[in-house]
Amino acid sequence: MGFTIRASDYRVGEWVTVEIPLSNFKESGAWSSKENKWLDPRVEFDWNRFKTLHFDFDDWENRNTGDIYLDDIVFKHR
C-alpha cells in the first residue's frame, strides 16, 4: 500500500500536521528480492496484518538538503 505526499504542498521550516485516511492508500505491488522482480498488485492487502511503515524520501536530482523530523505517527480507527 502506498500514498505519495509532495513536500512542495507544505510549509518549510514549520511543523505541519498531515492526515491521510487509510482509504487513500492504494496497493501498488511489491519488489521481490527472492524472485528479483516487481510483483503486480494482487488486491489482497489486509490492514489486520500490517506490520511495517516505510518512508521513502525521493530526491533524484539531489537538490534538497536538510533535516526531516517525524513525530506522533498515529493510526486511528474512525
C-alpha positions as CSV (number, residue, x, y, z in Angstrom):
1,M,0.0,0.0,0.0
2,G,1.3,3.4,-0.8
3,F,0.5,7.1,-0.8
4,T,2.6,10.0,-2.1
5,I,3.0,13.3,-0.3
6,R,4.8,16.1,-2.0
7,A,6.9,18.4,0.2
8,S,6.0,21.3,-2.1
9,D,2.5,21.1,-0.8
10,Y,3.6,22.1,2.8
11,R,5.3,25.0,4.5
12,V,9.0,24.7,5.0
13,G,10.6,25.3,8.4
14,E,7.4,24.7,10.4
15,W,5.7,21.7,12.0
16,V,2.7,20.6,9.9
17,T,0.0,18.1,10.6
18,V,-0.7,15.7,7.8
19,E,-3.7,13.4,8.0
20,I,-4.1,10.7,5.4
21,P,-7.2,8.5,5.5
22,L,-6.2,4.8,5.2
23,S,-8.7,4.6,2.4
24,N,-6.4,6.9,0.3
25,F,-3.6,4.2,0.3
26,K,-3.5,2.2,-2.9
27,E,-1.9,-1.2,-3.5
28,S,0.9,-0.7,-5.9
29,G,2.7,-4.1,-5.9
30,A,6.0,-5.0,-4.3
31,W,9.6,-5.9,-5.1
32,S,10.5,-9.5,-4.5
33,S,14.2,-10.0,-3.7
34,K,13.7,-13.7,-3.8
35,E,12.3,-13.5,-7.4
36,N,14.3,-10.4,-8.3
37,K,11.3,-8.8,-10.0
38,W,8.4,-6.4,-9.4
39,L,5.2,-8.1,-8.5
40,D,1.9,-6.6,-9.7
41,P,-0.8,-5.7,-7.1
42,R,-3.0,-8.7,-6.1
43,V,-5.6,-6.7,-4.1
44,E,-5.0,-8.9,-1.1
45,F,-3.8,-6.3,1.4
46,D,-5.2,-6.8,4.9
47,W,-4.8,-3.9,7.4
48,N,-5.1,-6.6,10.2
49,R,-1.7,-8.0,9.1
50,F,0.0,-4.6,8.8
51,K,3.4,-4.6,10.4
52,T,5.8,-2.2,8.6
53,L,5.7,1.5,7.8
54,H,8.3,2.8,5.3
55,F,9.1,6.4,4.4
56,D,10.9,7.0,1.1
57,F,12.3,10.5,0.6
58,D,13.0,10.6,-3.2
59,D,15.3,13.4,-4.4
60,W,16.6,12.0,-7.7
61,E,18.3,15.3,-8.6
62,N,20.0,15.7,-5.1
63,R,18.7,19.3,-4.9
64,N,17.3,19.2,-1.3
65,T,19.3,19.2,1.9
66,G,18.4,19.5,5.5
67,D,16.6,17.5,8.1
68,I,13.1,15.9,8.2
69,Y,11.5,15.3,11.6
70,L,8.6,12.9,12.1
71,D,6.7,12.8,15.3
72,D,3.5,11.4,16.8
73,I,2.6,9.0,14.0
74,V,-0.8,7.6,14.8
75,F,-3.2,5.1,13.2
76,K,-6.8,5.7,14.2
77,H,-9.9,3.7,13.5
78,R,-12.8,6.1,13.0
